[in-house]
């Protein structure tokens, strides 16, 4: 009989609490209300039972019910908090991952400044609303602070993960950037390799764009700390190699003969200096062909242009002859007589 009373009161507590939460009531207040109601119901049921069994002791049964209520409340709180945390992690993933990738793909010098603004804006907004949602659980300060820190770390990890993915495709990205800049003018129109085109300057411009992209991808810069990655790459790879860095006042040795960047934490390193040198060597080898083709087309352009004009002239002549012959053999129309 007492066991039945215990099960009935506990079941009603669970159902009432779930209904309150579904209706949008706050967790801690709802749990307290339902716990108090279950205690009242248990006491009422106990009094009815005592009429028949006056020798029963309510202490153990009351403690058992209270323990069951507390265990269920604790388990439900954990489940609800996990659900809340997952919801905000998903929101941050959607808010940060795609936009961060788009910014990284531009390869602009201010890419990480843009990512920092995005990261701070979305993270602070998420933490503000997350903290407000946590308040209904009436957690102790240590637990609340810990959960907020975990959400902030999740936001950072989301950006870092996306940056690592993009860094893993850096060679493909660099070749694509080189091709776009080399093969198209400022208006994104395909280049015609006439004598007026400075292939050497265009090649340097395209390589510079690719190198900027590698500089952006080389390290995570969420902490807004200055570094010399961009300068090290320019001096060592684009401006002439060893002779340039030896004459540079910024570097006393080859800045790419290392596995770490100056002023950059290893955990924030995405592409090491040594890897950058290797990638650049492969990149140059795989982009020599379009440069050679452009030079060849420029050398042969007068002949190609003359041939093109000749072919167009022949085509126009054939078209005129075709029209003339068809017009000559066209049957004469006769007026219709009624």
Order of alpha helices (4+ residues) and beta strands (2+ residues): alpha-alpha-alpha-alpha-alpha-alpha-alpha-alpha-alpha-alpha-alpha-alpha
